[in-house]
């Protein structure tokens, strides 16, 4: 084995390939053909700009409740790499991950793989070893040329299509929609819960003969948010099949409702009788770390979220507005320099009273706090940059720059790195690594 410790593997993987992203499936096909894997179980593959994690989590929970052993693969992780590969919602052990990396390393020969490609193949190895009944796989970037698309899905899900990753996917929704549509397969079920799917996606589904089910056409979410509960995701709702007229009652879910609807449709497509499941039990405690996560900073409520593109921050702005904070909203943000920073921050400009742009010193792609501050200042907002989130929180804690109270809201958002830093400080026990090298349960 090249390494026996996971950290050593990950350090090596970060520099093992010339580029971080190298879209294409040819190299993967070569290595996959050399891996001795059992016959694949049914597969749900999830693509989309936002909402993929909610869909994977909901689908996995439904399948597990139906009695299946479920292998789920997501990315990126927040606090520990093993979060990416889970069996029945429990991350695999570090030792198992190291052995899977070694199997992939031996099989690849002289074929160079990216960090993500290596991890994807390792996940397939682990799922094969555990003989899972179903795999739920999250696309890393795009769809058509993403490593996950090396596996033919039985059900393809596309949660949303928005502008992101333009350098690889194109700078308009038609181009991006075509890339995400690439996970569809001829004669197989495809589900899209974007309310305005690009023509390119619809055309591709028609061209290959995929069985496409669309939100708004084939099924709808029927919900009536109350005056005191204006966020649809926090209220009970019904999922109505427009063809049969059958309505499924869904309890309040702490995930994106359209993604949950997509998960229900996907699981039904695999033959699961979702109506026979206790959905209150399935969804009752289902949450995702770093997605609309609540914490405390002293006596001040904190909202933490991974929103880092305009579509995600628009939804975040709706959530912040619905909270009707009586005091001030203070936002700490860190983002990657290649993102649409101005477009991502704009939806929150009218809601945030004070901005604290922070740096991510160990992340080369991160925008500097000064560059973030320049974008924010252009709108006339109150802004104070900090070298790190820890520095910003320290300043708040001492009251040197700003004092927070119980009526205020501290909003921390941006990249997964931002959220990881926030959770490490504000909620350090959210994910705990035991001395045995396995992740404990999400608390």
C-alpha positions, -999 to 999 in steps of 0.1 A, spaced: 0 0 0 13 34 -10 1 50 23 -16 37 55 -30 70 67 -58 88 50 -43 122 54 -12 110 35 -34 96 7 -53 129 4 -21 150 4 -7 128 -24 -40 129 -44 -41 167 -43 -9 168 -65 -11 134 -83 -28 148 -114 -16 179 -134 -50 197 -130 -77 197 -103 -105 193 -128 -100 173 -160 -134 165 -174 -137 133 -195 -145 97 -190 -118 79 -212 -92 75 -184 -119 64 -159 -132 38 -183 -97 23 -186 -93 20 -148 -129 8 -142 -124 -20 -167 -94 -32 -146 -113 -31 -113 -129 -63 -102 -163 -51 -91 -195 -71 -86 -226 -65 -107 -239 -31 -100 -271 -26 -80 -298 -1 -91 -283 35 -93 -298 69 -88 -276 97 -101 -282 133 -90 -270 163 -109 -279 200 -105 -266 234 -96 -281 235 -61 -301 210 -40 -282 179 -49 -273 171 -13 -309 174 -2 -320 150 -29 -293 124 -21 -301 126 16 -338 123 11 -335 94 -14 -311 75 8 -334 79 38 -364 67 19 -346 37 5 -332 28 39 -367 30 55 -379 6 28 -353 -19 40 -325 -15 15 -288 -12 23 -279 22 7 -245 34 -5 -244 72 -10 -216 93 -25 -215 131 -22 -190 159 -25 -174 180 -13 -171 171 23 -173 196 51 -151 184 79 -139 149 71 -133 132 38 -152 100 48 -184 120 48 -184 115 11 -189 77 12 -216 65 35 -234 31 40 -268 36 55 -260 72 64 -228 62 83 -195 73 69 -170 46 61 -139 41 83 -106 57 73 -89 23 71 -115 11 46 -111 42 26 -73 37 25 -77 1 13 -101 13 -14 -76 39 -25 -50 13 -27 -72 -10 -49 -78 19 -73 -41 28 -73 -31 -8 -82 -57 -10 -109 -49 24 -126 -13 15 -136 1 45 -154 -33 62 -159 -34 95 -141 -66 104 -122 -78 135 -105 -86 138 -68 -123 135 -75 -119 106 -100 -98 86 -76 -124 91 -49 -153 82 -72 -137 49 -81 -129 42 -45 -165 48 -36 -176 22 -61 -151 -3 -47 -164 3 -12 -200 -1 -23 -191 -34 -40 -173 -47 -9 -204 -38 13 -228 -54 -13 -252 -24 -11 -286 -28 -26 -288 7 -41 -263 34 -49 -272 71 -48 -245 91 -65 -240 129 -66 -224 144 -96 -194 166 -88 -195 190 -117 -219 192 -147 -229 157 -156 -220 145 -191 -183 144 -185 -183 140 -147 -166 110 -132 -199 98 -116 -214 95 -152 -191 65 -158 -219 45 -142 -252 41 -160 -281 53 -137 -314 36 -136 -329 70 -125 -313 103 -134 -323 134 -113 -316 170 -121 -325 193 -93 -318 228 -107 -300 245 -135 -284 279 -129 -252 297 -139 -222 283 -122 -188 267 -132 -190 287 -164 -154 278 -173 -163 242 -177 -200 241 -184 -208 272 -204 -221 307 -195 -258 302 -203 -285 278 -190 -289 261 -224 -253 250 -224 -253 241 -187 -286 222 -191 -272 201 -219 -242 191 -197 -265 181 -168 -288 162 -192 -259 140 -200 -266 117 -170 -299 106 -187 -301 72 -203 -322 59 -231 -353 41 -219 -346 50 -183 -365 74 -159 -352 110 -157 -366 135 -133 -361 173 -134 -375 196 -107 -362 229 -122 -394 248 -129 -380 263 -161 -359 235 -177 -338 246 -207 -349 235 -241 -316 217 -245 -324 194 -216 -359 186 -230 -345 180 -265 -318 157 -253 -343 136 -233 -365 134 -264 -335 125 -287 -323 96 -266 -358 84 -255 -355 90 -218 -387 88 -198 -387 124 -185 -408 135 -156 -411 172 -150 -422 192 -120 -452 213 -129 -462 189 -158 -461 154 -144 -462 162 -107 -466 193 -85 -459 205 -50 -490 218 -34 -483 239 -3 -499 268 15 -473 285 38 -489 300 68 -484 336 78 -461 325 107 -443 299 85 -436 315 51 -409 292 40 -425 263 20 -398 239 32 -409 244 68 -446 235 63 -464 202 54 -471 198 17 -485 174 -8 -469 159 -38 -495 154 -64 -492 131 -95 -509 149 -123 -515 117 -142 -531 96 -115 -543 125 -93 -529 107 -63 -516 130 -36 -489 121 -11 -488 140 22 -453 151 32 -445 164 67 -423 195 72 -388 188 60 -356 207 68 -343 202 32 -352 218 -1 -387 207 -9 -382 204 -46 -352 181 -40 -372 160 -16 -400 157 -43 -373 146 -68 -361 120 -43 -396 107 -38 -401 104 -76 -367 87 -80 -374 61 -53 -409 54 -67 -393 48 -101 -372 20 -85 -405 4 -73 -407 16 -37 -441 22 -23 -434 55 -7 -470 59 5 -464 29 28 -435 45 46 -438 66 77 -426 99 62 -427 117 95 -403 92 108 -382 92 76 -378 130 73 -383 141 109 -347 145 119 -332 147 84 -307 176 81 -276 184 62 -246 200 80 -239 234 66 -272 238 49 -294 263 67 -278 251 99 -285 270 131 -259 276 158 -252 301 185 -225 327 190 -228 335 226 -263 347 229 -267 355 192 -284 331 167 -263 320 138 -274 308 104 -247 288 84 -251 279 47 -230 269 18 -247 293 -7 -221 304 -32 -239 312 -64 -268 336 -72 -295 310 -72 -285 297 -38 -281 332 -22 -315 342 -36 -330 314 -16 -309 322 14 -321 358 12 -357 345 13 -349 325 44 -332 355 61 -361 378 53 -386 353 67 -368 352 100 -378 389 105 -348 396 127 -356 426 150 -320 435 154 -291 437 129 -281 411 103 -243 407 102 -229 386 74 -194 369 74 -187 356 39 -158 339 20 -160 327 -16 -139 314 -44 -124 340 -67 -138 323 -98 -174 326 -86 -199 353 -96 -192 373 -64 -212 404 -72 -242 384 -84 -240 361 -54 -239 389 -29 -266 411 -45 -297 392 -32 -286 398 4 -275 435 0 -308 449 13 -310 425 42 -274 427 57 -266 457 80 -229 449 83 -206 428 61 -175 409 73 -157 395 43 -131 370 55 -101 352 39 -93 315 35 -56 315 38 -51 278 29 -73 278 -2 -55 291 -33 -88 297 -52 -103 318 -25 -110 355 -31 -91 378 -7 -111 396 19 -100 429 3 -115 419 -31 -147 409 -15 -148 441 5 -143 461 -28 -174 445 -43 -195 450 -12 -183 487 -8 -194 495 -43 -230 491 -31 -224 515 -3 -228 488 24 -210 488 58 -180 465 54 -150 454 76 -126 428 61 -108 402 82 -80 378 74 -100 348 86 -134 339 101 -117 332 134 -104 368 134 -139 382 126 -155 362 153 -128 372 178 -135 409 169 -172 403 175 -165 385 207 -145 414 222 -168 440 207 -138 457 192 -156 463 159 -192 454 166 -212 439 195 -239 414 188 -270 408 210 -298 383 212 -320 402 187 -293 402 160 -285 375 135 -250 363 124 -251 349 89 -221 328 78 -221 317 42 -201 310 11 -180 281 1 -178 247 18 -145 258 32 -163 288 48 -188 265 64 -162 241 76 -144 269 93 -176 281 109 -186 246 122 -151 240 136 -155 271 157 -193 274 164 -203 237 163 -172 216 168 -191 185 178 -213 184 147 -190 158 132 -166 139 155 -138 116 144 -132 88 168 -98 74 177 -107 43 157 -108 64 125 -145 63 118 -169 92 119 -195 93 147 -231 100 140 -242 135 132 -254 150 165 
